[in-house]
């Protein structure tokens, strides 16, 4: 079986570390990026088999990174968010 590569784009290092540990334990190659631009560059230099992408990143939103990646590649992307429901909608 060939090595499967996962790219984790997550700005919170403890979350990225837990995900990385869990996937490496299952035999995946894992690369972590902590900003949207770093993650986009990593995906462009060596496209992974899967991207785990945080919704809210410090420099570029996860939605924008997702859009940029899907315009160039056919990579499955799973969006992660810790955003709660305490935000009130404005109508």
N, C-alpha and C positions, 0 to 999 in steps of 0.2 A: 504494500500500500504506500502510495506516495505521500509525502508530508503535505498536510493541508495548512494553509496560512490564514491567520485571523489578524486583522488590524483593529485595535481598540483605540478609539479617539474619545478620550475622557479626560477632563481637566482636573478631576479630583483623584489624586494619586492613590489614596487608599482603595477607592472603588476599582481603579484600573489594576492595581496590584492583586486584588482578590480575583477579579475576572481572569487576569493573566495566569495566576497560579492554578485556578480551576481548569482552564483549557489546556495548559501545559501538562497537567496531571493526566489528562485524557489523550495526550500524544500530539496535540496541535502545536505548530510553530506560532508564536504570538509576538507581535510588535505593538508597542504602545506609543501613542502620540498624545500630547497634552493641550494642543491648540488645534483649531480648525486648519490653519495654514500648514502646520507641521504634518497633520494627518493627510491632507490633500497631497502634499509633496511625497509622503511615504507611499501612498496608494499609486501615485503616478510613476514612481521609480520602480516599484515592484508590486503590481496589482495583486491583492490578496484574494482568497477564495470567499471571504466574508468580512464585512465591516460591522463592528459594534460602535454605534455613533451616538454620542451624547447630544441631546436636543439643544442645550444651552452651553456654549463654549465662550471663552473670554474674548476672542478676536472675531470670529466668523460664526454665525449661528449654525447649528447642526443641520437645519433645513437647507441653508445655502450650500454647505459642504455636500449634502446629499444631492442637491440639484447639480452641482458642478461634477460630481462623480458619475451620476447617471447620464449626463450629456456625453461622457467620454467612454464609459465602460459599462459592461453588463455584470456588475458585482452585486450579489445580494447584500442588503443593508438592513440591520435591525437598529431601530432608534431606541435610545434609552432616555428616560427622564426621571428626575426626582421632583419635578414641579408639582406642587400640591394644588388643592382646589380652593385655597384661601383667597385667591385673586377674584375680585368682583368684576363682573362684566359691565361694560359701559354700552348702553343702547342709545 
